[in-house]
Amino acid sequence: MEILKLEGTEDTPKIMLDAKNGIFEISGRSLPEDSAEFYRPVLEWIGNYAKSANPATEFVFKLEYFNTASSKLILDVLSALEDIKGMKIMWYYHEDDEDMEEAGQEFSELVEIPFEFKTY
């Protein structure tokens, strides 16, 4: 499967989706001008990955900030991950960032995937 790698910018998160090496990460800031367009290749990649997923997958979210439009797309990503067996979400947040911790808690209640919360 092809690797999906997008370098992060001030407005877009770094995305690394590499099934072969077991790296699944979205990190940084997410406030792209067109969230739906930005996350479209991510959702397509996950759809393809779901057809022959690894036995276990740890998907890392290490977001510093995301806007409202991104939050809907992050939920879409999480919903797409729900169908993959052996999926676990690693939700990282800065120790003093209660908003990001809370956002992760809210997402964890909306999808049927185990979440693990970690500070950095």
Summary of the structure (lengths in Angstrom):
residues: 120
radius of gyration: 13.2
end to end distance: 30.6
largest distance: 38.2
contacts: 345
relative contact order: 0.17
helix: 37%
strand: 32%
